[in-house]
Amino acid sequence: MTRTGKFLLLLATTALSGAAATALGGSALAQSIGTLATGSSASGDKNAPVSFTADSLSYDKTGKIITATGHVVAIQNGQTLHADKVTINRATNVVTADGHVVLTQPDGSNTVYAEHVVLSHNMKDGVMEAVAARLAQNARIIANGGRRYDAKLDELSKPVYSACDLCKSDPRSPPTWAIRAASATRDLEHKMIEFRDATLLMKGIPVFWLPYLSEPDPSVKRQSGFLIPSGGATSQLGAFAVIPYYLTLGKTADVTLTPVLATKQGPALKAHFREAFNQGYLDVKLSGGQDRGEFGDSVFANGTFDLNQNWRAGFSYNRASNPQYLDDFSILPNASYLESNVFLEGFTASSYARIDAQTYQGLVASVNQSELPIVGPYAQYHYVSPPSGPLNGTLKIDTSFFNVMRDVGTNTRRLAFIPSYSVPFTLPAGIIGTARLQLDAAYYNADKLNQQPNYSEDQQASIGRAQPYGAVMLRWPLMRPTARWGSQLIEPIVQLVASPNIGISQNDRIPNEDSLDLEFSDANLFALNRYPGIDRLEGGSRVDYAMHAAWYLPGGMTLDGLIGQSYRFHKDSVYLPASGLTDNASDIVARAVVAPTSWFNITYRGRFSHTSLGNRMTDVTANVGPARLRVSGGYLYTSTNPYALYDNTVLGEVDTLNPPAAYFTPRQEATLNVSSQVGQWNLSGGGQRNLKTGKFDVVNADIGWQNDCFGVNLLFYKRFTSFNLDNGSTAVLLQFNFKTLGTVGFNAL
């Protein structure tokens, strides 16, 4: 019997209503359909209902066969079947589907397409011809045929897998890459795909073969299994292979185990453990292996844990047996030291508190481990009030305490208290002002002051010091807006600072932990104390002044510049020679930012002698060009090298009045980098050159290609300078990135 039109049939064990039975042509048909659904399901449910829609329906009473044709949609046990034609054999409980067959899992996560499908056991088992499946991340797999078992496993014959888009102009052309295999298994329950006798095809050309290859389903974010191995050759390891294994440990933890097999060193094993908590995270990297005839190891661990909405605690622990091990196995190459700490910190809207302890491990031959400090505890508290009171002022309080311990060197205890109060105000003619009061107070207790890094004549000291500052800053911004040419700004700035003149009389008894370096520039022209810390202070009265000008053009274009100087009403020797601050009049500092277009900008900072206008410091960075061809460069010149002042390879007292000759050796270096991105290609290269020695410090180059599913990068890096008594190093890295599969890398050092 055939009936045209569209029907919705609910196949259930209960008898159909009289109206429905009449519509289907009588109670006999209704009885046969009702009996169809009583077959045992794979889940043990003997009353699993089946519903479907179709354009037409026929029933063969003799063969007990129901045939639905035209836009058929059948659902049973959560399995959904779409087809042009579906035949249900009542006697065998077998469903046959033909034409544009689509079979979807209950959760909609897996969809299979086929031309012909035979299903049994309530649509959970089946045989498929001309199979195709669309997966997450635009991945697809096609096969000549396949079998499905219990709606959990798909066995595929001669499959081809790829995550690449098809060519729009020629969809039949081979994708960028594909995996062709003799057979494959899709584990729908555990979301894994396993290929046997697999060949990697690049544009249809076989390039690599593996007897077995497995990968998580592209929809899976985390899945245990082997990751893509990598290999290469280095001068330290020889030829090597890396075979990582990724293991999930529940929903929030995992570990990656990476054996390293090499011809010259090893074997070695790296382990990376991660776990995320509701209130924090834990990250631990362990490694160990044979290196240069000895066992080397390293530990890099850190974690942060929220105690409540305002407080959190954390730690980091970093240690290695020796720097050669870190370099040889590329764990942390070229590191000069490792730092470990433990901390507790709290936040509010207006304050911050922290207490921690820190230790260091030196990794270079020139650093003596016994000279490195242990800092513990180091406590800080910072408070900033909102503007309030009749003056609308802002109160800031910075307090700290630290204890620095050395086996060889100065031991320092310092308690610091730095309150400040600032009040904004305005004067006639649009002058904007700020008045500030600040007190830098600290108490020191130190021993072994005669050792590094202070080399004082005193061995011990207990001393307190309080330095008050009063300052008034005035700005007079003169702005001229125009509709066509943007806005121009001219802004004179002047600041008067008053403070007692303390000189350097107490400096021999005050250990220096935070003020070892000083670079006078526009960045600290208006700072009350030009040193980066409070162990060295600037006293006396002075006036700071600068002229700031800017031109803000339409379209975001900017020209901005500042030139300034400071004048002290007395001279003292608190600053280093050639620092630019030893005379009454300071050196002249300048800054300029030029960004006339979106593809060009240059930033300049400089310092000039106030007597001869000779160059004391130049720092220039520039970027020119669009993404298709962009050039960036930099130039740095300083007339002194402050790092030489505290070089522990130079024995003897540190005399700030008569620094060593190396201090007056200028630094001069230049950097240049070129990058280009054209279509799917990107290229870059550059280097850093020491202009004093006429030699390169570093050169590097990178070329890569990337499309929707595949990328390849070739990187080259060469260091000419010596690190830890070596003779430089060279690295070459070739990486292939396959979407959904992972990254394959080959490197040489």
C-alpha positions in Angstrom: 0.0 0.0 0.0 1.4 3.4 -0.9 0.3 6.8 0.4 1.8 10.1 -0.9 2.4 13.2 1.2 4.4 13.6 4.4 3.8 11.4 7.4 5.2 11.3 11.0 5.1 7.8 12.3 5.7 7.0 16.0 6.8 3.3 16.2 6.0 2.2 19.7 4.8 -0.9 21.5 1.5 0.6 22.2 -1.3 0.2 19.6 -1.7 3.2 17.3 -4.9 5.2 17.7 -7.8 4.3 15.5 -7.4 7.5 13.5 -3.8 6.8 12.8 -4.5 3.1 11.9 -7.1 4.2 9.5 -4.7 6.7 7.9 -2.2 3.9 7.4 -4.7 1.5 5.9 -6.0 -0.7 8.7 -5.1 -2.3 12.1 -2.9 -5.0 10.5 -0.4 -2.4 9.4 -0.5 -0.7 12.7 0.1 -4.0 14.5 3.1 -4.8 12.3 4.7 -1.4 12.9 4.1 -1.7 16.6 5.8 -5.1 16.8 8.8 -3.7 14.9 9.9 -1.6 17.9 9.9 -4.5 20.3 13.3 -5.8 19.1 16.1 -5.8 21.7 18.2 -2.6 21.6 22.0 -2.6 22.2 21.4 -0.8 25.4 19.0 -3.5 26.6 15.8 -1.4 26.0 13.3 -3.6 24.3 10.8 -0.8 23.9 13.1 1.6 22.0 10.8 3.9 19.9 11.5 4.7 16.2 10.1 7.8 14.6 10.6 9.0 11.1 9.2 11.3 8.4 9.1 10.6 4.7 7.4 11.8 1.5 5.9 8.3 0.9 5.5 5.0 2.7 4.7 1.4 1.6 4.3 -1.8 3.5 4.8 -5.4 2.2 2.7 -7.6 4.6 4.2 -10.8 3.2 7.8 -9.9 3.6 7.2 -7.6 6.6 9.1 -4.8 4.9 8.4 -1.2 5.4 9.7 1.2 2.7 10.0 5.0 3.2 11.1 7.2 0.3 11.8 10.9 -0.2 13.5 13.0 2.5 13.5 10.2 5.1 14.5 11.1 8.6 14.5 8.2 11.1 15.4 8.4 14.8 16.0 5.4 17.2 18.0 5.2 20.4 19.2 8.8 19.8 20.7 7.8 16.4 19.4 10.0 13.5 19.3 8.7 10.0 18.7 10.8 6.8 18.4 9.2 3.4 16.5 9.2 0.1 15.2 5.7 0.8 14.9 3.6 4.0 13.8 0.0 4.1 12.9 -1.7 7.4 12.9 -5.5 7.4 10.5 -6.4 10.3 11.5 -10.0 10.3 15.3 -9.3 10.8 15.1 -5.9 12.4 17.6 -4.6 9.7 17.4 -1.1 8.3 18.8 -0.3 4.8 19.3 3.2 3.7 20.3 4.4 0.2 21.1 7.8 -1.3 22.6 10.8 0.5 22.8 8.8 3.8 23.6 10.8 6.9 24.0 9.1 10.3 24.4 11.3 13.4 25.3 10.5 16.9 22.9 11.3 19.8 25.1 14.3 20.9 25.6 15.5 17.4 29.3 15.3 17.7 29.9 12.8 14.9 28.3 12.8 11.5 28.9 10.2 8.9 27.9 10.4 5.2 27.5 7.4 2.9 25.8 6.2 -0.3 24.6 2.9 1.1 24.2 1.8 4.7 22.9 -1.4 6.3 22.0 -1.0 10.0 21.1 -3.5 12.7 20.7 -3.8 16.5 18.6 -0.6 16.6 20.8 1.3 14.2 24.0 0.9 16.3 25.7 -1.6 14.1 26.2 -1.1 10.4 28.0 -1.6 7.1 28.7 1.5 5.0 29.8 2.1 1.5 31.5 5.3 0.2 31.9 6.8 3.7 32.7 10.4 4.5 32.8 12.2 7.9 33.1 15.8 8.7 34.9 16.4 12.0 35.7 19.5 14.2 38.2 22.1 13.0 37.1 21.5 9.4 38.7 18.1 9.3 37.3 15.4 7.0 37.8 11.7 6.5 36.6 9.6 3.5 36.9 5.9 2.9 35.8 3.2 0.4 33.7 1.5 3.1 33.4 0.9 6.8 31.7 -1.0 9.6 30.2 0.5 12.8 30.1 -1.5 16.0 27.7 -0.6 18.8 27.7 3.0 17.7 31.2 3.3 19.3 33.7 2.1 16.7 34.0 2.8 13.0 36.4 0.5 11.1 37.2 2.3 7.8 38.8 0.8 4.7 41.4 2.8 2.7 40.7 6.1 4.4 42.0 9.5 3.5 42.2 12.2 6.3 42.8 15.9 6.0 42.1 19.2 7.8 42.7 21.4 4.8 40.2 23.4 2.8 39.6 22.2 -0.7 40.7 24.5 -3.5 37.8 26.7 -4.5 38.7 26.9 -8.2 39.5 23.2 -8.4 37.9 21.1 -5.6 39.3 17.9 -7.1 42.9 18.9 -6.7 44.8 17.3 -3.8 44.8 19.2 -0.5 47.9 20.6 1.0 48.4 17.5 3.1 46.5 14.3 3.7 46.9 11.0 5.5 46.3 8.0 3.4 46.1 4.6 5.1 45.2 1.0 4.5 42.7 1.1 7.3 41.6 3.3 10.2 39.6 3.0 13.4 37.5 5.8 14.8 36.8 5.4 18.5 33.7 7.4 18.9 33.5 6.8 22.6 37.1 7.8 23.5 37.4 10.2 20.6 40.5 8.7 18.9 41.5 8.0 15.3 44.1 5.3 14.6 45.7 4.8 11.2 47.5 1.7 10.0 50.0 1.6 7.2 49.7 5.4 6.9 51.4 7.7 4.3 51.7 11.4 4.5 50.8 13.1 1.2 51.8 16.6 0.3 49.8 17.9 -2.6 49.1 14.2 -3.4 52.8 13.2 -3.4 53.9 10.6 -0.8 56.6 12.0 1.5 56.6 9.9 4.6 55.3 6.5 5.8 54.5 5.2 9.3 53.2 1.7 10.2 50.9 3.2 12.8 49.6 6.7 13.6 47.1 7.9 16.1 45.6 11.2 17.0 42.7 12.5 19.1 39.5 13.5 17.3 39.8 17.1 16.3 37.0 18.0 18.7 39.1 16.8 21.6 41.1 19.5 23.5 43.0 17.0 25.7 43.7 13.3 25.0 46.4 10.9 26.2 48.7 9.6 23.6 52.1 10.0 21.8 52.7 13.4 20.3 54.5 13.9 17.0 58.2 13.1 17.5 61.0 15.4 16.4 64.7 15.1 15.9 67.8 16.8 14.6 71.5 17.2 15.4 73.5 19.5 17.6 77.2 19.8 18.3 76.5 19.0 22.0 74.1 16.0 21.6 75.0 14.7 18.1 72.0 13.2 16.3 69.0 13.0 18.6 65.3 12.1 18.6 62.5 13.4 20.9 59.5 11.2 21.5 56.9 13.0 23.7 54.0 11.2 25.4 51.0 13.2 26.7 49.0 11.8 29.6 45.8 13.4 31.0 45.3 13.1 34.7 41.6 13.9 35.2 39.9 17.0 33.9 42.3 19.6 35.2 45.8 17.9 35.2 48.2 16.4 32.7 51.8 15.4 32.3 54.0 15.3 29.2 56.9 12.8 29.3 59.6 13.4 26.8 62.5 11.0 26.4 65.5 12.4 24.6 67.7 9.9 22.8 71.1 11.1 21.4 74.3 9.7 20.0 76.7 11.9 22.1 74.8 12.5 25.4 71.9 11.1 27.3 69.6 9.4 27.4 67.5 12.1 29.2 63.9 12.4 30.3 61.8 15.5 30.6 58.5 15.6 32.5 56.1 18.6 32.5 53.2 18.4 35.0 50.3 20.9 35.0 47.3 21.2 37.1 44.6 23.9 37.3 42.6 24.5 40.4 39.5 26.6 41.0 41.8 28.9 43.0 45.1 28.6 41.3 47.5 26.5 39.2 50.6 24.3 39.6 53.3 23.9 36.9 56.3 21.6 37.4 59.1 20.8 34.9 61.6 18.1 35.8 64.5 16.7 33.7 67.4 14.5 34.2 70.0 12.6 32.1 73.6 11.8 31.3 75.6 14.8 30.1 79.3 15.0 29.6 79.9 11.9 31.6 77.8 13.0 34.6 74.2 13.0 35.6 72.5 16.4 35.1 69.1 17.5 36.3 66.9 20.5 36.6 63.7 21.6 38.3 61.5 24.5 37.3 58.3 24.7 39.4 55.9 27.5 40.1 52.4 27.9 41.4 49.9 30.4 42.5 46.9 29.8 44.9 44.1 32.3 45.7 43.3 32.3 49.4 40.4 34.6 49.0 39.3 37.5 46.8 42.1 39.7 48.3 45.0 37.4 49.1 47.0 34.9 47.2 50.2 32.8 47.8 52.7 31.4 45.4 56.1 30.1 44.8 58.8 29.4 42.2 61.6 26.9 42.5 64.3 26.8 39.8 67.5 24.9 40.1 69.9 23.1 37.8 72.9 20.8 38.3 75.0 23.0 36.0 74.6 25.4 33.1 76.1 23.0 30.5 73.2 20.6 31.1 70.6 23.4 30.5 72.4 24.5 27.3 73.1 21.0 25.9 69.5 19.8 26.2 68.0 23.3 25.2 66.2 23.5 28.5 67.1 27.1 29.3 70.1 28.1 27.1 72.1 31.2 27.8 70.6 31.8 31.3 73.0 33.7 33.6 71.1 32.9 36.8 68.0 31.2 38.3 65.7 32.7 40.8 63.5 31.0 43.4 60.9 32.6 45.7 57.9 32.1 47.9 55.4 34.9 48.4 52.2 36.1 49.9 50.4 39.1 48.5 47.2 41.0 48.9 45.2 43.5 46.9 42.6 46.1 47.7 41.3 49.0 45.6 43.9 51.4 47.2 46.6 49.2 48.6 49.0 46.4 47.9 51.0 44.2 50.4 53.5 41.5 49.7 56.0 39.4 51.7 58.4 37.1 50.0 61.8 35.4 50.1 64.2 35.0 47.2 67.3 32.9 46.5 69.5 32.8 43.4 71.7 30.3 41.6 74.5 31.6 39.4 75.0 29.9 36.0 78.1 31.7 34.6 81.7 31.0 35.5 82.4 34.6 36.5 79.7 34.5 39.3 80.7 33.0 42.6 77.7 31.3 44.2 78.8 32.4 47.6 78.5 36.0 46.6 74.9 35.8 45.5 72.3 37.1 48.0 69.5 35.4 49.8 66.7 37.8 50.4 64.3 36.9 53.2 62.1 38.3 54.2 61.2 41.1 51.9 58.0 42.8 53.0 56.3 45.7 51.2 53.1 47.8 51.7 51.9 50.4 49.3 48.9 52.7 49.8 47.3 55.4 47.6 44.3 57.3 48.9 41.7 58.7 46.6 41.7 62.5 46.3 40.0 63.9 49.4 39.9 66.7 51.9 39.6 70.4 51.4 42.7 70.4 49.2 41.7 67.4 47.2 45.1 65.9 47.9 46.4 62.4 47.5 48.3 60.5 50.2 50.8 57.8 49.3 52.6 55.5 51.7 55.3 53.1 50.8 56.9 50.9 53.5 59.3 48.0 53.2 61.7 45.8 55.1 64.2 43.4 53.7 67.0 41.2 54.9 69.9 40.5 52.4 72.3 37.7 53.4 75.5 36.7 51.6 78.2 34.1 52.5 80.7 36.5 50.9 79.6 40.1 50.8 77.6 42.6 52.7 74.6 41.5 54.9 72.0 44.2 55.0 68.8 44.8 57.0 66.7 47.9 55.9 63.5 49.3 57.2 62.1 52.1 54.9 59.1 54.4 55.3 58.2 56.8 52.4 55.1 58.9 52.8 54.1 61.6 50.3 51.3 64.0 49.8 50.4 65.8 46.6 47.9 68.6 46.0 46.8 69.8 42.5 46.0 73.4 41.9 45.4 75.9 39.1 46.6 79.5 38.6 45.4 82.3 36.4 46.2 82.0 32.6 45.6 78.3 32.6 48.7 77.3 34.6 48.3 73.8 36.2 50.3 73.1 39.3 51.1 70.2 41.7 52.6 70.6 45.2 54.3 67.6 46.7 55.8 66.7 50.1 57.8 63.5 50.5 59.9 61.9 53.1 62.5 59.1 52.3 63.3 57.6 55.7 65.2 54.4 56.2 67.1 52.6 59.0 70.1 50.3 58.1 71.9 47.6 60.0 74.8 46.0 58.0 77.8 43.9 58.5 80.8 43.0 56.2 80.4 46.4 54.6 84.0 46.1 53.5 83.2 43.3 51.1 81.3 43.3 47.8 79.3 45.1 46.5 80.1 48.1 48.8 83.9 47.7 49.6 83.5 50.3 52.4 86.2 51.1 54.9 83.8 50.2 57.7 82.9 46.6 58.5 79.6 47.2 60.4 77.1 50.0 60.6 73.7 50.8 62.2 72.4 54.1 60.9 69.2 55.9 60.1 68.5 58.6 57.6 65.5 60.8 56.7 65.5 63.0 53.6 62.5 65.4 53.2 61.5 66.8 49.8 59.3 69.6 48.9 58.4 70.3 45.3 56.1 72.5 43.2 55.6 71.8 39.6 54.0 74.2 37.1 52.8 73.4 33.6 51.4 76.0 31.2 49.8 74.2 28.3 49.1 76.5 25.4 46.9 74.7 22.9 45.8 75.9 19.5 43.2 73.6 17.8 42.5 73.9 14.1 39.9 72.1 11.9 42.4 71.4 9.1 45.8 71.0 10.7 44.9 69.4 14.0 46.0 70.8 17.4 49.4 72.3 18.4 50.6 72.3 21.9 53.4 74.3 23.5 53.9 73.6 27.2 56.6 75.1 29.4 57.3 73.0 32.5 59.2 74.1 35.6 59.7 72.3 39.0 61.3 73.7 42.2 62.6 71.1 44.6 63.9 71.9 48.1 65.7 69.4 50.3 68.6 69.4 52.8 72.0 68.9 51.3 73.2 65.6 52.6 76.2 65.0 50.4 78.1 61.7 50.5 79.4 61.8 54.1 77.2 58.9 55.2 77.4 56.8 52.1 80.3 54.7 53.3 78.2 53.5 56.2 75.0 52.9 54.1 75.0 49.7 52.1 73.9 50.1 48.5 71.5 47.4 47.3 69.0 49.2 45.0 70.9 52.2 43.6 73.9 50.6 41.8 72.9 52.1 38.4 71.9 55.6 37.2 70.9 56.8 33.8 69.9 60.5 33.6 67.3 61.1 30.9 64.0 62.8 30.3 62.3 59.8 32.1 63.7 61.0 35.5 64.2 64.7 34.8 61.4 65.6 37.2 62.0 62.8 39.8 62.6 63.9 43.3 65.5 61.4 43.5 67.2 60.4 40.2 68.5 57.2 41.6 66.3 54.1 41.1 66.2 53.4 44.8 66.7 55.1 48.2 70.1 53.7 49.2 71.6 56.7 47.4 69.7 60.0 47.7 70.0 63.4 46.0 69.8 66.4 48.3 69.9 70.1 48.0 67.7 72.6 46.2 67.3 72.7 42.5 65.0 73.8 39.6 64.0 71.5 36.8 62.7 73.0 33.6 61.7 71.7 30.1 59.8 72.8 27.0 57.3 70.3 25.7 55.7 70.7 22.3 53.4 68.5 20.3 51.4 68.6 17.1 48.4 66.2 16.9 47.5 65.9 13.3 44.2 64.4 11.9 44.2 60.7 11.4 46.2 59.9 14.5 49.5 61.4 13.3 51.7 62.8 16.1 54.8 64.9 16.5 55.9 65.2 20.1 59.1 66.5 21.7 60.7 67.6 24.9 64.0 69.3 25.9 65.0 70.0 29.4 67.6 70.5 32.0 68.1 70.8 35.8 70.0 73.4 37.8 71.3 72.7 41.3 72.1 75.5 43.6 75.2 73.7 44.9 77.6 71.0 43.8 78.5 67.7 45.5 79.9 64.3 44.6 76.8 62.2 45.2 76.7 61.3 41.5 79.2 59.4 39.3 81.5 61.3 36.9 80.0 61.8 33.5 76.5 61.1 34.8 75.4 64.5 33.7 74.5 65.7 37.2 77.8 66.6 38.9 77.8 70.3 38.0 75.4 73.0 39.0 73.8 72.8 35.6 72.9 69.3 34.5 73.3 67.8 31.0 70.6 68.6 28.5 68.1 65.8 28.0 65.7 65.5 25.0 63.0 63.2 23.7 61.3 63.2 20.3 58.5 61.0 18.9 57.7 61.4 15.2 54.8 59.4 13.8 53.6 61.2 10.7 51.9 58.1 9.1 50.7 54.7 10.2 53.7 53.1 8.5 56.5 55.3 10.0 57.5 56.2 13.5 60.7 57.1 15.2 61.5 57.6 18.9 64.6 59.4 20.0 66.1 60.0 23.5 69.3 61.8 24.1 71.6 63.6 26.5 74.2 66.3 25.7 76.9 67.9 27.7 75.8 71.2 29.1 79.2 72.7 28.4 80.2 71.4 24.9 76.9 69.9 23.7 78.8 66.7 23.1 76.8 63.5 22.8 76.6 61.6 26.1 73.7 59.3 25.3 71.7 58.5 22.2 68.9 55.9 22.0 66.9 55.8 18.7 64.4 53.2 17.5 62.5 53.4 14.2 59.9 51.4 12.3 59.3 52.1 8.6 57.0 50.4 6.1 53.8 48.4 5.9 53.5 44.7 6.6 54.6 43.8 3.1 58.1 45.2 3.8 58.8 46.6 7.3 62.2 47.8 8.5 63.0 48.4 12.1 66.2 49.5 13.6 67.9 50.9 16.7 71.0 52.7 17.7 72.4 53.0 21.3 75.4 55.1 22.4 76.4 55.9 26.0 79.6 57.6 26.9 80.1 55.4 30.0 79.6 51.7 30.9 78.0 51.7 34.5 78.1 47.9 34.6 81.9 48.0 34.8 81.7 49.9 38.1 80.5 46.9 40.0 82.2 44.2 37.9 83.2 41.6 40.6 86.1 40.5 38.4 87.7 43.8 39.3 89.1 43.5 42.8 89.4 46.5 45.0 87.3 49.2 46.5 84.5 50.8 44.4 85.4 54.5 44.3 82.6 56.5 42.8 84.9 59.5 42.6 87.6 57.6 40.6 85.9 54.8 38.8 87.9 52.2 36.9 89.0 52.9 33.3 86.4 50.4 32.0 83.7 52.7 33.3 84.7 55.3 30.7 84.6 52.9 27.8 81.6 54.0 25.6 78.9 51.5 24.5 77.9 51.7 20.9 75.7 49.2 19.2 73.1 49.1 16.4 70.3 46.7 15.5 68.5 46.2 12.2 65.5 43.9 11.4 63.6 43.5 8.2 60.3 41.6 7.9 58.0 41.0 5.0 54.6 39.4 4.8 53.2 38.7 1.3 50.3 36.4 1.0 51.0 33.2 2.8 54.8 34.0 3.0 56.6 35.7 5.8 60.3 36.5 6.0 62.4 38.3 8.6 66.0 38.8 9.4 68.3 41.0 11.4 71.2 41.4 13.7 72.9 43.3 16.4 76.3 44.8 15.9 78.8 46.2 18.4 80.1 49.3 16.6 83.0 49.6 19.0 84.5 46.2 18.2 83.2 46.1 14.6 81.7 42.7 15.2 78.2 41.3 15.2 76.8 40.1 18.5 73.8 38.2 17.0 72.3 37.5 13.6 69.0 35.7 12.9 66.8 34.9 10.0 63.3 33.3 9.6 61.3 32.2 6.6 57.9 30.7 6.8 54.8 29.8 4.8 51.3 29.2 6.3 47.8 28.4 4.9 44.6 27.2 6.6 46.0 23.8 7.6 49.8 23.7 7.2 52.8 25.8 8.1 56.5 25.5 7.7 59.2 27.7 9.3 63.0 27.7 8.9 64.8 29.7 11.6 68.5 30.5 11.9 70.2 32.1 14.9 73.9 32.7 15.5 75.5 34.2 18.6 79.1 35.5 18.2 79.6 36.7 21.7 81.0 34.3 24.4 78.6 33.1 27.1 79.9 31.1 30.0 83.3 30.8 28.4 82.0 29.3 25.1 82.8 30.5 21.6 79.3 31.5 20.6 76.6 29.2 19.2 74.6 28.5 16.1 71.1 27.1 15.9 69.0 26.0 12.9 65.4 25.0 13.4 63.0 23.6 10.8 59.3 23.2 11.9 56.3 21.7 10.2 52.9 22.5 11.7 50.0 20.3 10.7 46.5 21.4 11.8 45.0 18.8 14.2 48.2 16.6 14.0 50.8 18.8 15.7 54.3 20.1 15.0 57.3 18.2 13.7 60.7 19.9 14.3 64.2 19.3 13.3 67.0 21.5 14.7 70.8 21.7 14.7 73.1 23.6 17.0 
